[in-house]
Amino acid sequence: MNTGVFLRRRTLFLVWAAASDGSSRSRHLAQELGIRELHHVSVLRGAPTWAAPFRYALQGLRTLGLLSRKRPGLVIVQSPPSHAVLFVRLYCRITGAGYVVDAHSDAFQRRVWFKPSWLHDPAVRDALVTLVHVDSFQSLVEARGGRALVLRDPIGSYEWDDYPLKDGFNIAVVNRFAPDEPIEQVLRAAARMPSVRFHVTGDPEKAPPGLLARAPKNVTFTGFLPSRQYYGLLRSSQAVMALTTRDHTFQCGANEALSLEKPVITSAWQTLRDYFPRGAVFVDNSEDGILEGVCEMVSRHEACEGEIRELRRSQRVDWENRVDELAEIVEAGEPAPRRVT
């Protein structure tokens, strides 16, 4: 895997979010690519929505100050918010540096991140490449005149602390109490299968009112876990559940389970079916569907364990090949050719 170019180009990875709020993808991607400079820029954290323009302006100024001090030759910038890309583009146009956009699913699913087009489309075109999580977003980038590369979360080697669990079948439910997570349905399904224990991650303060009180006895809310404990929970569990009600969303929790060689229960979207052709059980996010999926995982667990180990090996090879493609694009140092219309 060719990652030397990121060291030669003095690469800096930029995330507009507090380190505690940022995606684990940025940390793992920087680590796998050998990038030592990972910076989180965040001001007015927790401010109301109406203050967003002031927050972005302040973060933009801090970004320009950071880049002026560090003088990177290449910036990898996470989007959303896409406004971070605008300030990185400004720095690169002044200094001649290049930039890569690491675009998460939300960058394409909410219009606020790519409108107005006259402001954001040039930033897409000038990027060396935009990294996307799923194939369906590649054409969206190309339609805006940019170059895209599908590079999903790294298949990495994580360090973990012991996380003792009781004997029996334990499922780690990767959860943030986000709007697209069907946690209510998970709890109702759990109540119908008391022999299985469910360990739900995420900050309980973000849970809907009364949710914790309605949980059956075989559900444990772990609270927010530091990384090593979180990976210990996934590693100690018999399976990992990561669900979403949004199509075209790549599940980081499911990918972490894959890295740790743990079978996955996930939502039956085609994007996830394509990525997990084996070692996974797919559900329709309903109470009955989740219950059926858990029953299937319990009955097929041994087979799924073998399948997920095989899948990890093949997906790691594919990921390394895509990193090599990314390195070639960065080495060439030219954005996508302009389309002739």
Secondary structure, DSSP 8 states (H G I E B T S, - for coil): ---HHHHHTTEEEEESS-TTTS-HHHHHHHHHHT--EEEE---STT--GGGHHHHHHHHHHHHHHHHHHH--SEEEEEESSTHHHHHHHHHHHHH--EEEEEE-THHHHSGGGT-SHHHHHHHHHHSSEEEESSGGGHHHHHHTT--EEE--S-------------SSEEEEE-----TT--HHHHHHHHHT-TTEEEEEES-GGGS-TTHHHH--TTEEEEES--HHHHHHHHHHSSEEEE--SSTT---HHHHHHHHTT--EEEE--HHHHHH-SSSEEEE-SSHHHHHHHHHHHHHTHHHHHHHHHHHHHHHHHHHHHHHHHHHHHHHHT--------
